[in-house]
Amino acid sequence: MMMKNKSIVGILFFLFCVNYLNAQDKNLKKPNIIYILTDDMGYGDIGVFFQNERKGKGDSSKPWLSTPNLDSMAKQGAQLTQHYCAAPVCAPSRASLLLGLNQGHANVRNNQFDKALEDNYTLANVLKEAGYATIAIGKWGLQGEGEGPQWPSHPLKRGFDDYYGYIRHKDGHEHYPKEGVYSEPKEVYDDYTEVSSGLDKCYTGDLFTARAKKYIIDHKQKNDEKPFFMYLAYDTPHAVLELPTQAYPEGNGLKGGLQWMGKPGKMINTASGKVDSYVDALYENATYDHDKNPNTPEIAWPDTYKRFATVNKRIDDQVGDILQLLRDLKIAENTLVIFTSDNGPSKESYLPKDKYENYTPEFFNNYADFDGIKRDCYEGGLRAATIAFWPGSIAGNQIIDTPSISYDWMVTFADAAGIKAPIRTSGVSLLPSLTGKGEQQESQIYVEYFHPGVTPDYEDFGENHKKTRRKQMQMIRIGNMVGVRYDIKSSADDFKIYNVLKDPGQQEDLSTQYSDLQLKMKEKVLQMRHIDTSASRPYDKALVSSVNPGVTKPGLLARCYQTELPWISEMDDKPTYTTAVENLKIFKQMKGNLIHWKAYIDIPENGEYQFSLETDQKFFVRIDNINILDGDFSHNAIEEFPVMLQKGLHPIDIYIMKDEKKSFEDLSLMWKFNSGEVNPVPEAVFSYSDES
């Protein structure tokens, strides 16, 4: 009997171990990641963020939009109600997202459409290093000059294994690439091959969705053990408000909804019927109280707004289709899906003016309770309705009101993949907010942008914002307080400061009550950017303030780490060795392949400083919070940025990664003051504090 009991105990113990290991393996499995980016969808376009509330008020003079699939996605996941895009227009917004950098550090700024995305770490090549297959589908617009394989920053040259979509920015203004309904025909690329000749009657929103579904299905069948990252960048609802060919196909997911047929002339299952023809049944006969008089008959919605509503609903259908596919393939619980927009709502429709009235976001209040639209740095231009879906990891019915911004996703996705992001990123991981595990770091929310126009004088907007001259703009958020500057003349210009939780429309300027915060904002915005001569600013020559850390000691504090990553990253505070040193000489006790020197540098005079570092190892240098030297990605493209510094102490971080294949010699940090000579930085200017 005892032997039998022992056998039973042994079997139970074995089963426990197997189940435990399986559970551990499941927990350690890297999630697939799908990032769905819409073009010009406003915060107010989604039901759960605004339109359901609008409908609930029962005011027939205020038409409303329906997004049942996105509402369901939010119910099963989390709404990020305080999430921002990095810029209020598409090219810089997308560049910041893909590079993980704010607009003070990204190389695409202002209205630099089709400019080459810099050759550095991107969402794609970071996740490739974590073992992901990567694909970009849809609108790109960051390719640089050239054609085909000669485009310097084609997606395949920025970390993506596969690409399908519109390369050029303006191509995304037409949603029937072969027919070119309201413009000339456009080109669609499958990797480097132009394929539009076979895309008869293909509405791009449907085309990109069907292609995304095909990729997910093929990946599941052929490469299921390898996680994938998909950047699905729709070109809708932006620009010309073209209609689909027909109703959305019945069913969703594996057996229904949109399907990739793969035959020229019949590439997808909605490539039939009449182009630019189908108005969603929900809106076909929609009417509203146009004169706000219940005693007069309601009139039909103008065709322009039926079109917008149909396109908006089509996006909702497309997202629902993809989510159902994940369920059908039984990979929903291991797939993190983010849905968001690149900037606020547009006032453009690009339809023939002799037939259609121009679109205005006033009709549906696409800007919700905010002032501002696309190209504004008020909340309406920057706040992005964002949904995160990851069953089993992100609890349903969550409202996450922690402020965040789009360049946080690089660090977040790296965190989800179990690796550290490159040191250069401006973002923080949002996993603690999304999963409820760990401590959430504060997101560094900062935007700069130029546009020559004015904020519209919509009736819904406050008098303080109507017809505001834009030109040079900045926005920074600290806690619940948002500082905004328009038509900036110099760094001395005051921010208007708003508590956006209590005052989402930014009507009450609190700047006179927050003089200390005003000063902090003026100082902090200079510490979050470097000069870019292609996008000059009136505050480029403003001095970054020195600091007073208290008592310091001569030298630098050096920490050693061991990392297996191919890039320099911010490490957990568990160094293999820590010591104080007099200079940047390599010390014998070094343990590990990554050194971080932390110190204060004593700047002798006010002015412009240009730093350089003489080494063939990977390196990165940051002063204050400004990326000034980046030799981490490639020594063929080392980036050096001048910095304007006030006399006195400034925090400096110097990182070096040792390549065992190269001789690791002492470092030589050099500087040049104004237009003077390049000289070694003397040892005497470095000091550190115990708090370092």
BELHU-V696631 format. One record per residue. N is the residue number from 1. PSI is psi in whole degrees, -180 to 180 (999 if undefined). Layout:
# BELHU-V696631
{{N PSI} {N PSI}}
This chain:
# BELHU-V696631
{{1 -42} {2 -41} {3 -40} {4 -43} {5 -40} {6 -38} {7 -43} {8 -44} {9 -41} {10 -43} {11 -44} {12 -41} {13 -41} {14 -46} {15 -39} {16 -44} {17 -43} {18 -47} {19 -40} {20 -45} {21 -39} {22 -41} {23 -42} {24 -43} {25 -41} {26 -42} {27 -31} {28 -10} {29 132} {30 134} {31 147} {32 153} {33 126} {34 120} {35 110} {36 116} {37 118} {38 165} {39 110} {40 24} {41 124} {42 160} {43 -34} {44 5} {45 -13} {46 139} {47 -58} {48 -20} {49 -29} {50 -46} {51 -33} {52 -40} {53 -41} {54 -45} {55 -41} {56 -21} {57 -15} {58 25} {59 106} {60 -6} {61 -6} {62 91} {63 156} {64 160} {65 153} {66 130} {67 69} {68 -36} {69 -40} {70 -35} {71 -42} {72 -40} {73 -43} {74 -38} {75 -34} {76 -5} {77 -135} {78 140} {79 125} {80 94} {81 -12} {82 38} {83 141} {84 150} {85 159} {86 -18} {87 156} {88 21} {89 160} {90 -51} {91 -54} {92 -33} {93 -46} {94 -37} {95 -46} {96 -42} {97 -52} {98 -31} {99 -15} {100 29} {101 147} {102 174} {103 -10} {104 -12} {105 -20} {106 153} {107 -10} {108 117} {109 174} {110 -126} {111 43} {112 67} {113 142} {114 8} {115 146} {116 125} {117 133} {118 150} {119 89} {120 -167} {121 135} {122 170} {123 -41} {124 -51} {125 -23} {126 -45} {127 -28} {128 -41} {129 -28} {130 5} {131 15} {132 145} {133 142} {134 140} {135 140} {136 133} {137 132} {138 -143} {139 135} {140 -77} {141 20} {142 34} {143 -22} {144 -178} {145 145} {146 -170} {147 143} {148 -130} {149 -18} {150 -11} {151 121} {152 -28} {153 47} {154 148} {155 -34} {156 -15} {157 5} {158 31} {159 -6} {160 137} {161 -34} {162 152} {163 143} {164 119} {165 -160} {166 122} {167 -49} {168 147} {169 -51} {170 -22} {171 -30} {172 -3} {173 -4} {174 130} {175 6} {176 90} {177 -38} {178 -44} {179 -34} {180 63} {181 -47} {182 14} {183 -176} {184 156} {185 156} {186 167} {187 135} {188 135} {189 133} {190 102} {191 -112} {192 1} {193 128} {194 128} {195 13} {196 -21} {197 -25} {198 8} {199 48} {200 130} {201 30} {202 110} {203 125} {204 -38} {205 -41} {206 -42} {207 -48} {208 -35} {209 -46} {210 -39} {211 -39} {212 -43} {213 -43} {214 -43} {215 -45} {216 -43} {217 -48} {218 -41} {219 -42} {220 -39} {221 -36} {222 -25} {223 44} {224 -27} {225 -16} {226 125} {227 158} {228 152} {229 124} {230 124} {231 101} {232 99} {233 96} {234 154} {235 10} {236 156} {237 14} {238 152} {239 -139} {240 127} {241 70} {242 148} {243 156} {244 175} {245 -23} {246 176} {247 158} {248 134} {249 144} {250 153} {251 175} {252 168} {253 -136} {254 -39} {255 -9} {256 -167} {257 -153} {258 141} {259 141} {260 115} {261 -32} {262 14} {263 130} {264 130} {265 -17} {266 56} {267 -35} {268 165} {269 4} {270 15} {271 57} {272 173} {273 -152} {274 132} {275 150} {276 52} {277 -29} {278 119} {279 130} {280 138} {281 -28} {282 -26} {283 -6} {284 -41} {285 24} {286 139} {287 166} {288 163} {289 86} {290 -30} {291 9} {292 38} {293 107} {294 -13} {295 -8} {296 153} {297 145} {298 156} {299 163} {300 148} {301 140} {302 149} {303 -35} {304 -40} {305 -28} {306 -39} {307 -49} {308 -46} {309 -39} {310 -45} {311 -43} {312 -44} {313 -34} {314 -41} {315 -42} {316 -45} {317 -42} {318 -42} {319 -42} {320 -38} {321 -46} {322 -43} {323 -38} {324 -36} {325 -42} {326 -39} {327 -44} {328 -37} {329 -1} {330 40} {331 8} {332 -40} {333 -11} {334 32} {335 121} {336 120} {337 127} {338 131} {339 130} {340 -170} {341 159} {342 -21} {343 -176} {344 180} {345 153} {346 160} {347 18} {348 150} {349 -19} {350 30} {351 158} {352 123} {353 -21} {354 -8} {355 -32} {356 145} {357 151} {358 149} {359 138} {360 132} {361 0} {362 -31} {363 -44} {364 4} {365 54} {366 -20} {367 5} {368 -130} {369 11} {370 162} {371 148} {372 152} {373 -168} {374 135} {375 4} {376 148} {377 12} {378 171} {379 -38} {380 -26} {381 -19} {382 -27} {383 129} {384 121} {385 119} {386 135} {387 135} {388 129} {389 121} {390 79} {391 133} {392 -22} {393 -34} {394 117} {395 147} {396 165} {397 33} {398 141} {399 111} {400 110} {401 14} {402 127} {403 139} {404 172} {405 161} {406 -30} {407 1} {408 -17} {409 -30} {410 -48} {411 -38} {412 -48} {413 -39} {414 -42} {415 -45} {416 -31} {417 -4} {418 22} {419 171} {420 143} {421 159} {422 149} {423 -28} {424 -17} {425 151} {426 -4} {427 178} {428 160} {429 134} {430 4} {431 -40} {432 -42} {433 -41} {434 -42} {435 -13} {436 15} {437 127} {438 178} {439 127} {440 123} {441 156} {442 129} {443 139} {444 94} {445 114} {446 137} {447 139} {448 146} {449 152} {450 137} {451 136} {452 -9} {453 -159} {454 158} {455 135} {456 155} {457 52} {458 148} {459 -33} {460 -20} {461 151} {462 154} {463 -25} {464 -12} {465 -20} {466 131} {467 28} {468 127} {469 124} {470 -77} {471 -129} {472 125} {473 152} {474 150} {475 135} {476 142} {477 130} {478 110} {479 -129} {480 2} {481 128} {482 127} {483 134} {484 135} {485 131} {486 154} {487 52} {488 131} {489 -33} {490 171} {491 -15} {492 -13} {493 138} {494 147} {495 144} {496 131} {497 131} {498 143} {499 99} {500 -11} {501 -44} {502 -23} {503 70} {504 -26} {505 -3} {506 54} {507 -29} {508 108} {509 118} {510 12} {511 -34} {512 -20} {513 -10} {514 63} {515 -37} {516 -40} {517 -37} {518 -48} {519 -42} {520 -42} {521 -43} {522 -38} {523 -42} {524 -37} {525 -27} {526 -18} {527 4} {528 21} {529 161} {530 163} {531 137} {532 110} {533 -18} {534 -11} {535 71} {536 151} {537 153} {538 -10} {539 13} {540 -35} {541 10} {542 142} {543 133} {544 127} {545 144} {546 170} {547 165} {548 89} {549 -1} {550 -146} {551 131} {552 163} {553 149} {554 141} {555 -165} {556 153} {557 121} {558 133} {559 136} {560 145} {561 158} {562 123} {563 147} {564 -4} {565 153} {566 -1} {567 165} {568 135} {569 162} {570 125} {571 155} {572 152} {573 59} {574 67} {575 154} {576 -21} {577 141} {578 136} {579 157} {580 138} {581 160} {582 -25} {583 -167} {584 17} {585 145} {586 125} {587 150} {588 -30} {589 4} {590 129} {591 113} {592 173} {593 5} {594 127} {595 137} {596 112} {597 127} {598 131} {599 -176} {600 140} {601 129} {602 105} {603 122} {604 -28} {605 152} {606 140} {607 -169} {608 130} {609 137} {610 121} {611 154} {612 160} {613 123} {614 101} {615 153} {616 10} {617 167} {618 141} {619 164} {620 138} {621 135} {622 131} {623 134} {624 -120} {625 27} {626 126} {627 109} {628 -23} {629 126} {630 102} {631 33} {632 -41} {633 -49} {634 133} {635 -8} {636 -11} {637 55} {638 131} {639 128} {640 125} {641 132} {642 153} {643 137} {644 117} {645 137} {646 146} {647 138} {648 -165} {649 140} {650 137} {651 137} {652 138} {653 126} {654 126} {655 142} {656 135} {657 124} {658 128} {659 114} {660 -19} {661 -9} {662 153} {663 136} {664 94} {665 172} {666 148} {667 155} {668 103} {669 127} {670 157} {671 157} {672 129} {673 126} {674 -123} {675 25} {676 -164} {677 158} {678 126} {679 157} {680 144} {681 122} {682 149} {683 -33} {684 -17} {685 -7} {686 139} {687 163} {688 162} {689 161} {690 -27} {691 -17} {692 999}}
